[in-house]
């Protein structure tokens, strides 16, 4: 196949109509609901799908929920509300901290982190990161806990698998708590819960089962992140969201999607993922993207590993026939 820097280009107007037709059909024929509800995160994906829904069914049938908790970046809610106001849709802001704390206490999480980094206090900020230079060198995928002390100093500890799972299990409670509130509102008002996962996240498994992956429909899973930005420009999403660095926003210390999961900068990520999906030869992809064959090979191996490890996220639960 032909692989070049134009392979991800889309006609945004055509894709808008395609998405709109899908939403209308799902709403009126498949689910037969009164409208749709979207969790507005202050990020590009939720902003796009809310704008698409307005185009498809009208602003009167679109509801946005802004769902921060105590460790969310305040900018997320600010941008989400500004976007909702620009669209003219109904929106509500609900603090989900009590919901999260009712399942697993923040205090328990703090005590666990303190065992790993004794200097940690509940007032400290923290995140988890991976090495982000996958294309530059061959590195192991060791997660690192980072804690920012009151004076700004960053203390780090490499996490073993059990430690990583423990901390991320708490972060995932936040994501699932958001979905609890979305469905509580949706079922009360007979609304359709619309997901925001794009193809890049879907293929590599960057979503939470029964969290942001637990929706009624997922319209964006055929569009790469690069293509979401093209659609966002066409939809005239507010510049604050378009220019914002993508982030999971589940840790108190900000971390980008590249640092937490993808390990590859977004200017290369989707081209490499497209090449891997379409079995583009390594040397061909390397020439087009002006990187080494070794870099492409490392990316392909990382994609294959993530795709296999997260296969269960893309399937319904196994059943016994």
Helices and strands as residue ranges (DSSP letters): H 12-25, I 26-31, E 35-39, H 44-57, G 59-61, E 62-66, H 74-87, E 90-93, H 97-103, H 106-116, E 125-129, E 144-148, E 154-158, H 161-189, E 191-193, H 199-204, H 225-235, H 239-242, H 257-257, I 258-262, H 266-277, H 282-289, H 293-309, G 311-314
